Every structure is written in structure tokens, then in C-alpha cells.
């Protein structure tokens, strides 16, 4: 049983060496990137007549009428 206790002590020492302290704190400024919500000249919100039919749902069309 002495071998088991030595193995346990070695395992505990290895865990303490690896995980014995917490990592350094990261400041809030290093975790956050501030960018504008949308680009200045976004084409995302412009009207596109070719694909406008895909942007809404029609109950009659869903039923195949």
C-alpha cells in the first residue's frame, strides 16, 4: 500500500505543478474590440428587385395555391 500512496503523492504534485495557480488576469480592454455597427456604405440594406420575392412569406404561396 505504500506504493499506492507514493503514486498518489506524485500525481498530486504533478497536478499542483501544472494547475497550482490561476492564469494571469486579462484586462477588459484586451478582450473587447469596438467597431461601428455597420460599414459606412453598406449595400446590405439596399433594394434588390431580383431577390425581393425571397424576403417575405405568402400564406397562399406556402399552400401552393
PDB file of N, CA, C and O in Angstrom, chain B, residues numbered from 101:
ATOM      1  N   UNK B 101       0.817  -1.191   0.000  1.00  0.00           N
ATOM      2  CA  UNK B 101       0.000   0.000   0.000  1.00  0.00           C
ATOM      3  C   UNK B 101       0.859   1.252   0.000  1.00  0.00           C
ATOM      4  O   UNK B 101       0.384   2.327  -0.365  1.00  0.00           O
ATOM      5  N   UNK B 102       2.064   1.134   0.386  1.00  0.00           N
ATOM      6  CA  UNK B 102       2.966   2.280   0.412  1.00  0.00           C
ATOM      7  C   UNK B 102       3.228   2.784  -1.000  1.00  0.00           C
ATOM      8  O   UNK B 102       3.395   3.988  -1.194  1.00  0.00           O
ATOM      9  N   UNK B 103       3.269   1.898  -1.993  1.00  0.00           N
ATOM     10  CA  UNK B 103       3.496   2.284  -3.382  1.00  0.00           C
ATOM     11  C   UNK B 103       2.326   3.108  -3.907  1.00  0.00           C
ATOM     12  O   UNK B 103       2.523   4.077  -4.640  1.00  0.00           O
ATOM     13  N   UNK B 104       1.117   2.724  -3.534  1.00  0.00           N
ATOM     14  CA  UNK B 104      -0.064   3.452  -3.966  1.00  0.00           C
ATOM     15  C   UNK B 104      -0.062   4.868  -3.403  1.00  0.00           C
ATOM     16  O   UNK B 104      -0.412   5.812  -4.110  1.00  0.00           O
ATOM     17  N   UNK B 105       0.321   5.024  -2.167  1.00  0.00           N
ATOM     18  CA  UNK B 105       0.360   6.345  -1.545  1.00  0.00           C
ATOM     19  C   UNK B 105       1.448   7.206  -2.184  1.00  0.00           C
ATOM     20  O   UNK B 105       1.267   8.415  -2.325  1.00  0.00           O
ATOM     21  N   UNK B 106       2.575   6.605  -2.573  1.00  0.00           N
ATOM     22  CA  UNK B 106       3.634   7.351  -3.248  1.00  0.00           C
ATOM     23  C   UNK B 106       3.174   7.796  -4.629  1.00  0.00           C
ATOM     24  O   UNK B 106       3.454   8.918  -5.050  1.00  0.00           O
ATOM     25  N   UNK B 107       2.470   6.919  -5.330  1.00  0.00           N
ATOM     26  CA  UNK B 107       1.947   7.257  -6.648  1.00  0.00           C
ATOM     27  C   UNK B 107       0.927   8.388  -6.545  1.00  0.00           C
ATOM     28  O   UNK B 107       0.915   9.301  -7.370  1.00  0.00           O
ATOM     29  N   UNK B 108       0.079   8.319  -5.531  1.00  0.00           N
ATOM     30  CA  UNK B 108      -0.913   9.369  -5.315  1.00  0.00           C
ATOM     31  C   UNK B 108      -0.231  10.693  -5.011  1.00  0.00           C
ATOM     32  O   UNK B 108      -0.645  11.731  -5.526  1.00  0.00           O
ATOM     33  N   UNK B 109       0.800  10.674  -4.189  1.00  0.00           N
ATOM     34  CA  UNK B 109       1.532  11.897  -3.861  1.00  0.00           C
ATOM     35  C   UNK B 109       2.223  12.477  -5.091  1.00  0.00           C
ATOM     36  O   UNK B 109       2.248  13.694  -5.271  1.00  0.00           O
ATOM     37  N   UNK B 110       2.776  11.624  -5.927  1.00  0.00           N
ATOM     38  CA  UNK B 110       3.423  12.087  -7.149  1.00  0.00           C
ATOM     39  C   UNK B 110       2.399  12.686  -8.107  1.00  0.00           C
ATOM     40  O   UNK B 110       2.658  13.708  -8.742  1.00  0.00           O
ATOM     41  N   UNK B 111       1.237  12.046  -8.208  1.00  0.00           N
ATOM     42  CA  UNK B 111       0.179  12.562  -9.072  1.00  0.00           C
ATOM     43  C   UNK B 111      -0.321  13.904  -8.545  1.00  0.00           C
ATOM     44  O   UNK B 111      -0.571  14.821  -9.327  1.00  0.00           O
ATOM     45  N   UNK B 112      -0.467  14.022  -7.243  1.00  0.00           N
ATOM     46  CA  UNK B 112      -0.915  15.282  -6.653  1.00  0.00           C
ATOM     47  C   UNK B 112       0.128  16.378  -6.883  1.00  0.00           C
ATOM     48  O   UNK B 112      -0.229  17.522  -7.161  1.00  0.00           O
ATOM     49  N   UNK B 113       1.396  16.039  -6.770  1.00  0.00           N
ATOM     50  CA  UNK B 113       2.456  17.014  -7.010  1.00  0.00           C
ATOM     51  C   UNK B 113       2.481  17.443  -8.468  1.00  0.00           C
ATOM     52  O   UNK B 113       2.699  18.619  -8.759  1.00  0.00           O
ATOM     53  N   UNK B 114       2.260  16.511  -9.390  1.00  0.00           N
ATOM     54  CA  UNK B 114       2.223  16.841 -10.817  1.00  0.00           C
ATOM     55  C   UNK B 114       1.028  17.745 -11.131  1.00  0.00           C
ATOM     56  O   UNK B 114       1.158  18.696 -11.902  1.00  0.00           O
ATOM     57  N   UNK B 115      -0.138  17.453 -10.535  1.00  0.00           N
ATOM     58  CA  UNK B 115      -1.308  18.303 -10.741  1.00  0.00           C
ATOM     59  C   UNK B 115      -1.079  19.698 -10.184  1.00  0.00           C
ATOM     60  O   UNK B 115      -1.440  20.694 -10.812  1.00  0.00           O
ATOM     61  N   UNK B 116      -0.477  19.767  -9.002  1.00  0.00           N
ATOM     62  CA  UNK B 116      -0.216  21.072  -8.394  1.00  0.00           C
ATOM     63  C   UNK B 116       0.788  21.873  -9.228  1.00  0.00           C
ATOM     64  O   UNK B 116       0.660  23.090  -9.355  1.00  0.00           O
ATOM     65  N   UNK B 117       1.776  21.194  -9.790  1.00  0.00           N
ATOM     66  CA  UNK B 117       2.758  21.890 -10.625  1.00  0.00           C
ATOM     67  C   UNK B 117       2.104  22.424 -11.901  1.00  0.00           C
ATOM     68  O   UNK B 117       2.430  23.518 -12.362  1.00  0.00           O
ATOM     69  N   UNK B 118       1.185  21.650 -12.461  1.00  0.00           N
ATOM     70  CA  UNK B 118       0.550  22.062 -13.707  1.00  0.00           C
ATOM     71  C   UNK B 118      -0.588  23.060 -13.480  1.00  0.00           C
ATOM     72  O   UNK B 118      -0.714  24.038 -14.217  1.00  0.00           O
ATOM     73  N   UNK B 119      -1.411  22.814 -12.465  1.00  0.00           N
ATOM     74  CA  UNK B 119      -2.612  23.622 -12.259  1.00  0.00           C
ATOM     75  C   UNK B 119      -2.586  24.380 -10.934  1.00  0.00           C
ATOM     76  O   UNK B 119      -3.638  24.813 -10.462  1.00  0.00           O
ATOM     77  N   UNK B 120      -1.445  24.548 -10.340  1.00  0.00           N
ATOM     78  CA  UNK B 120      -1.343  25.132  -8.998  1.00  0.00           C
ATOM     79  C   UNK B 120      -1.760  26.577  -8.894  1.00  0.00           C
ATOM     80  O   UNK B 120      -2.170  27.009  -7.817  1.00  0.00           O
ATOM     81  N   UNK B 121      -1.676  27.343  -9.959  1.00  0.00           N
ATOM     82  CA  UNK B 121      -2.085  28.747  -9.870  1.00  0.00           C
ATOM     83  C   UNK B 121      -2.958  29.104 -11.065  1.00  0.00           C
ATOM     84  O   UNK B 121      -2.891  28.472 -12.120  1.00  0.00           O
ATOM     85  N   UNK B 122      -3.773  30.125 -10.875  1.00  0.00           N
ATOM     86  CA  UNK B 122      -4.646  30.578 -11.935  1.00  0.00           C
ATOM     87  C   UNK B 122      -3.855  31.373 -12.956  1.00  0.00           C
ATOM     88  O   UNK B 122      -2.821  31.951 -12.622  1.00  0.00           O
ATOM     89  N   UNK B 123      -4.324  31.412 -14.192  1.00  0.00           N
ATOM     90  CA  UNK B 123      -3.644  32.234 -15.199  1.00  0.00           C
ATOM     91  C   UNK B 123      -3.773  33.722 -14.860  1.00  0.00           C
ATOM     92  O   UNK B 123      -4.636  34.118 -14.077  1.00  0.00           O
ATOM     93  N   UNK B 124      -2.926  34.515 -15.446  1.00  0.00           N
ATOM     94  CA  UNK B 124      -2.964  35.955 -15.207  1.00  0.00           C
ATOM     95  C   UNK B 124      -4.276  36.525 -15.720  1.00  0.00           C
ATOM     96  O   UNK B 124      -4.842  36.029 -16.694  1.00  0.00           O
ATOM     97  N   UNK B 125      -4.753  37.568 -15.057  1.00  0.00           N
ATOM     98  CA  UNK B 125      -5.992  38.213 -15.485  1.00  0.00           C
ATOM     99  C   UNK B 125      -5.791  38.944 -16.804  1.00  0.00           C
ATOM    100  O   UNK B 125      -4.718  39.485 -17.074  1.00  0.00           O
ATOM    101  N   UNK B 126      -6.839  38.951 -17.618  1.00  0.00           N
ATOM    102  CA  UNK B 126      -6.825  39.678 -18.880  1.00  0.00           C
ATOM    103  C   UNK B 126      -7.667  40.921 -18.686  1.00  0.00           C
ATOM    104  O   UNK B 126      -8.791  40.838 -18.191  1.00  0.00           O
ATOM    105  N   UNK B 127      -7.147  42.056 -19.065  1.00  0.00           N
ATOM    106  CA  UNK B 127      -7.890  43.292 -18.865  1.00  0.00           C
ATOM    107  C   UNK B 127      -9.069  43.363 -19.829  1.00  0.00           C
ATOM    108  O   UNK B 127      -9.065  42.729 -20.883  1.00  0.00           O
ATOM    109  N   UNK B 128     -10.078  44.146 -19.449  1.00  0.00           N
ATOM    110  CA  UNK B 128     -11.279  44.290 -20.255  1.00  0.00           C
ATOM    111  C   UNK B 128     -10.942  44.858 -21.630  1.00  0.00           C
ATOM    112  O   UNK B 128     -11.521  44.434 -22.630  1.00  0.00           O
ATOM    113  N   UNK B 129     -10.030  45.795 -21.694  1.00  0.00           N
ATOM    114  CA  UNK B 129      -9.640  46.420 -22.958  1.00  0.00           C
ATOM    115  C   UNK B 129      -9.031  45.410 -23.928  1.00  0.00           C
ATOM    116  O   UNK B 129      -9.176  45.553 -25.142  1.00  0.00           O
ATOM    117  N   UNK B 130      -8.358  44.403 -23.405  1.00  0.00           N
ATOM    118  CA  UNK B 130      -7.761  43.381 -24.259  1.00  0.00           C
ATOM    119  C   UNK B 130      -8.794  42.370 -24.768  1.00  0.00           C
ATOM    120  O   UNK B 130      -8.538  41.662 -25.742  1.00  0.00           O
ATOM    121  N   UNK B 131      -9.959  42.300 -24.115  1.00  0.00           N
ATOM    122  CA  UNK B 131     -10.973  41.333 -24.517  1.00  0.00           C
ATOM    123  C   UNK B 131     -12.016  41.921 -25.459  1.00  0.00           C
ATOM    124  O   UNK B 131     -12.757  41.171 -26.094  1.00  0.00           O
ATOM    125  N   UNK B 132     -12.092  43.243 -25.565  1.00  0.00           N
ATOM    126  CA  UNK B 132     -13.169  43.889 -26.299  1.00  0.00           C
ATOM    127  C   UNK B 132     -12.613  44.619 -27.512  1.00  0.00           C
ATOM    128  O   UNK B 132     -11.603  45.317 -27.431  1.00  0.00           O
ATOM    129  N   UNK B 133     -13.289  44.443 -28.629  1.00  0.00           N
ATOM    130  CA  UNK B 133     -12.950  45.186 -29.838  1.00  0.00           C
ATOM    131  C   UNK B 133     -14.158  46.038 -30.198  1.00  0.00           C
ATOM    132  O   UNK B 133     -15.265  45.525 -30.363  1.00  0.00           O
ATOM    133  N   UNK B 134     -13.939  47.330 -30.318  1.00  0.00           N
ATOM    134  CA  UNK B 134     -15.034  48.241 -30.621  1.00  0.00           C
ATOM    135  C   UNK B 134     -14.965  48.618 -32.092  1.00  0.00           C
ATOM    136  O   UNK B 134     -13.961  49.144 -32.572  1.00  0.00           O
ATOM    137  N   UNK B 135     -16.066  48.333 -32.802  1.00  0.00           N
ATOM    138  CA  UNK B 135     -16.174  48.682 -34.221  1.00  0.00           C
ATOM    139  C   UNK B 135     -17.554  49.264 -34.465  1.00  0.00           C
ATOM    140  O   UNK B 135     -18.469  49.017 -33.679  1.00  0.00           O
ATOM    141  N   UNK B 136     -17.724  50.024 -35.526  1.00  0.00           N
ATOM    142  CA  UNK B 136     -19.064  50.515 -35.858  1.00  0.00           C
ATOM    143  C   UNK B 136     -20.011  49.355 -36.150  1.00  0.00           C
ATOM    144  O   UNK B 136     -19.581  48.288 -36.588  1.00  0.00           O
ATOM    145  N   UNK B 137     -21.300  49.573 -35.904  1.00  0.00           N
ATOM    146  CA  UNK B 137     -22.286  48.513 -36.089  1.00  0.00           C
ATOM    147  C   UNK B 137     -22.402  48.085 -37.543  1.00  0.00           C
ATOM    148  O   UNK B 137     -22.595  46.903 -37.824  1.00  0.00           O
ATOM    149  N   UNK B 138     -22.289  49.022 -38.465  1.00  0.00           N
ATOM    150  CA  UNK B 138     -22.341  48.681 -39.880  1.00  0.00           C
ATOM    151  C   UNK B 138     -21.396  49.597 -40.642  1.00  0.00           C
ATOM    152  O   UNK B 138     -21.143  50.723 -40.214  1.00  0.00           O
ATOM    153  N   UNK B 139     -20.885  49.134 -41.746  1.00  0.00           N
ATOM    154  CA  UNK B 139     -19.981  49.967 -42.535  1.00  0.00           C
ATOM    155  C   UNK B 139     -20.697  51.221 -43.051  1.00  0.00           C
ATOM    156  O   UNK B 139     -21.925  51.272 -43.114  1.00  0.00           O
ATOM    157  N   UNK B 140     -19.916  52.208 -43.411  1.00  0.00           N
ATOM    158  CA  UNK B 140     -20.465  53.471 -43.906  1.00  0.00           C
ATOM    159  C   UNK B 140     -21.352  53.277 -45.127  1.00  0.00           C
ATOM    160  O   UNK B 140     -22.496  53.731 -45.129  1.00  0.00           O
ATOM    161  N   UNK B 141     -20.860  52.621 -46.152  1.00  0.00           N
ATOM    162  CA  UNK B 141     -21.591  52.448 -47.404  1.00  0.00           C
ATOM    163  C   UNK B 141     -21.960  50.976 -47.581  1.00  0.00           C
ATOM    164  O   UNK B 141     -21.378  50.268 -48.403  1.00  0.00           O
ATOM    165  N   UNK B 142     -22.918  50.542 -46.807  1.00  0.00           N
ATOM    166  CA  UNK B 142     -23.332  49.142 -46.857  1.00  0.00           C
ATOM    167  C   UNK B 142     -24.378  48.942 -47.951  1.00  0.00           C
ATOM    168  O   UNK B 142     -25.323  49.723 -48.057  1.00  0.00           O
ATOM    169  N   UNK B 143     -24.216  47.917 -48.747  1.00  0.00           N
ATOM    170  CA  UNK B 143     -25.201  47.577 -49.769  1.00  0.00           C
ATOM    171  C   UNK B 143     -26.196  46.548 -49.235  1.00  0.00           C
ATOM    172  O   UNK B 143     -27.083  46.099 -49.961  1.00  0.00           O
ATOM    173  N   UNK B 144     -26.045  46.183 -47.987  1.00  0.00           N
ATOM    174  CA  UNK B 144     -26.898  45.170 -47.395  1.00  0.00           C
ATOM    175  C   UNK B 144     -28.364  45.621 -47.337  1.00  0.00           C
ATOM    176  O   UNK B 144     -29.265  44.804 -47.531  1.00  0.00           O
ATOM    177  N   UNK B 145     -28.612  46.911 -47.074  1.00  0.00           N
ATOM    178  CA  UNK B 145     -29.968  47.396 -46.892  1.00  0.00           C
ATOM    179  C   UNK B 145     -30.579  48.000 -48.149  1.00  0.00           C
ATOM    180  O   UNK B 145     -31.643  48.616 -48.074  1.00  0.00           O
ATOM    181  N   UNK B 146     -29.952  47.844 -49.273  1.00  0.00           N
ATOM    182  CA  UNK B 146     -30.494  48.410 -50.498  1.00  0.00           C
ATOM    183  C   UNK B 146     -31.527  47.464 -51.098  1.00  0.00           C
ATOM    184  O   UNK B 146     -31.503  46.262 -50.831  1.00  0.00           O
ATOM    185  N   UNK B 147     -32.414  47.994 -51.890  1.00  0.00           N
ATOM    186  CA  UNK B 147     -33.481  47.213 -52.514  1.00  0.00           C
ATOM    187  C   UNK B 147     -32.950  46.472 -53.730  1.00  0.00           C
ATOM    188  O   UNK B 147     -32.302  47.064 -54.593  1.00  0.00           O
ATOM    189  N   UNK B 148     -33.225  45.185 -53.794  1.00  0.00           N
ATOM    190  CA  UNK B 148     -32.824  44.361 -54.920  1.00  0.00           C
ATOM    191  C   UNK B 148     -34.084  43.703 -55.492  1.00  0.00           C
ATOM    192  O   UNK B 148     -34.585  42.738 -54.914  1.00  0.00           O
ATOM    193  N   UNK B 149     -34.602  44.207 -56.614  1.00  0.00           N
ATOM    194  CA  UNK B 149     -35.865  43.661 -57.135  1.00  0.00           C
ATOM    195  C   UNK B 149     -35.772  42.201 -57.559  1.00  0.00           C
ATOM    196  O   UNK B 149     -36.781  41.496 -57.538  1.00  0.00           O
ATOM    197  N   UNK B 150     -34.596  41.732 -57.940  1.00  0.00           N
ATOM    198  CA  UNK B 150     -34.452  40.338 -58.375  1.00  0.00           C
ATOM    199  C   UNK B 150     -34.645  39.353 -57.226  1.00  0.00           C
ATOM    200  O   UNK B 150     -35.189  38.267 -57.430  1.00  0.00           O
ATOM    201  N   UNK B 151     -34.212  39.712 -56.033  1.00  0.00           N
ATOM    202  CA  UNK B 151     -34.330  38.780 -54.910  1.00  0.00           C
ATOM    203  C   UNK B 151     -35.347  39.234 -53.881  1.00  0.00           C
ATOM    204  O   UNK B 151     -35.393  38.668 -52.789  1.00  0.00           O
ATOM    205  N   UNK B 152     -36.164  40.233 -54.185  1.00  0.00           N
ATOM    206  CA  UNK B 152     -37.128  40.724 -53.206  1.00  0.00           C
ATOM    207  C   UNK B 152     -38.207  39.687 -52.908  1.00  0.00           C
ATOM    208  O   UNK B 152     -38.771  39.703 -51.814  1.00  0.00           O
ATOM    209  N   UNK B 153     -38.508  38.805 -53.824  1.00  0.00           N
ATOM    210  CA  UNK B 153     -39.534  37.792 -53.600  1.00  0.00           C
ATOM    211  C   UNK B 153     -39.135  36.785 -52.528  1.00  0.00           C
ATOM    212  O   UNK B 153     -39.999  36.104 -51.977  1.00  0.00           O
ATOM    213  N   UNK B 154     -37.839  36.676 -52.220  1.00  0.00           N
ATOM    214  CA  UNK B 154     -37.385  35.734 -51.212  1.00  0.00           C
ATOM    215  C   UNK B 154     -37.457  36.309 -49.803  1.00  0.00           C
ATOM    216  O   UNK B 154     -37.259  35.570 -48.838  1.00  0.00           O
ATOM    217  N   UNK B 155     -37.732  37.603 -49.652  1.00  0.00           N
ATOM    218  CA  UNK B 155     -37.637  38.231 -48.338  1.00  0.00           C
ATOM    219  C   UNK B 155     -38.948  38.227 -47.575  1.00  0.00           C
ATOM    220  O   UNK B 155     -38.977  38.711 -46.443  1.00  0.00           O
ATOM    221  N   UNK B 156     -40.040  37.706 -48.131  1.00  0.00           N
ATOM    222  CA  UNK B 156     -41.301  37.647 -47.405  1.00  0.00           C
ATOM    223  C   UNK B 156     -41.963  36.304 -47.665  1.00  0.00           C
ATOM    224  O   UNK B 156     -41.600  35.571 -48.585  1.00  0.00           O
ATOM    225  N   UNK B 157     -42.933  36.011 -46.832  1.00  0.00           N
ATOM    226  CA  UNK B 157     -43.635  34.742 -46.971  1.00  0.00           C
ATOM    227  C   UNK B 157     -45.104  35.029 -47.284  1.00  0.00           C
ATOM    228  O   UNK B 157     -45.696  35.956 -46.730  1.00  0.00           O
ATOM    229  N   UNK B 158     -45.662  34.257 -48.141  1.00  0.00           N
ATOM    230  CA  UNK B 158     -47.061  34.398 -48.524  1.00  0.00           C
ATOM    231  C   UNK B 158     -47.755  33.086 -48.160  1.00  0.00           C
ATOM    232  O   UNK B 158     -47.338  32.009 -48.586  1.00  0.00           O
ATOM    233  N   UNK B 159     -48.812  33.194 -47.370  1.00  0.00           N
ATOM    234  CA  UNK B 159     -49.509  32.011 -46.905  1.00  0.00           C
ATOM    235  C   UNK B 159     -50.088  31.222 -48.075  1.00  0.00           C
ATOM    236  O   UNK B 159     -50.026  29.993 -48.084  1.00  0.00           O
ATOM    237  N   UNK B 160     -50.641  31.910 -49.048  1.00  0.00           N
ATOM    238  CA  UNK B 160     -51.207  31.222 -50.207  1.00  0.00           C
ATOM    239  C   UNK B 160     -50.116  30.504 -50.997  1.00  0.00           C
ATOM    240  O   UNK B 160     -50.326  29.387 -51.471  1.00  0.00           O
ATOM    241  N   UNK B 161     -48.953  31.139 -51.142  1.00  0.00           N
ATOM    242  CA  UNK B 161     -47.857  30.502 -51.856  1.00  0.00           C
ATOM    243  C   UNK B 161     -47.333  29.298 -51.087  1.00  0.00           C
ATOM    244  O   UNK B 161     -46.942  28.299 -51.691  1.00  0.00           O
ATOM    245  N   UNK B 162     -47.321  29.382 -49.753  1.00  0.00           N
ATOM    246  CA  UNK B 162     -46.887  28.241 -48.948  1.00  0.00           C
ATOM    247  C   UNK B 162     -47.807  27.048 -49.126  1.00  0.00           C
ATOM    248  O   UNK B 162     -47.359  25.902 -49.082  1.00  0.00           O
ATOM    249  N   UNK B 163     -49.102  27.312 -49.328  1.00  0.00           N
ATOM    250  CA  UNK B 163     -50.063  26.220 -49.534  1.00  0.00           C
ATOM    251  C   UNK B 163     -50.095  25.729 -50.969  1.00  0.00           C
ATOM    252  O   UNK B 163     -50.724  24.714 -51.266  1.00  0.00           O
ATOM    253  N   UNK B 164     -49.428  26.434 -51.853  1.00  0.00           N
ATOM    254  CA  UNK B 164     -49.375  26.030 -53.240  1.00  0.00           C
ATOM    255  C   UNK B 164     -50.592  26.455 -54.034  1.00  0.00           C
ATOM    256  O   UNK B 164     -50.939  25.835 -55.039  1.00  0.00           O
ATOM    257  N   UNK B 165     -51.229  27.500 -53.583  1.00  0.00           N
ATOM    258  CA  UNK B 165     -52.428  27.980 -54.275  1.00  0.00           C
ATOM    259  C   UNK B 165     -52.078  28.933 -55.391  1.00  0.00           C
ATOM    260  O   UNK B 165     -52.968  29.433 -56.079  1.00  0.00           O
TER     261      UNK B 165
END
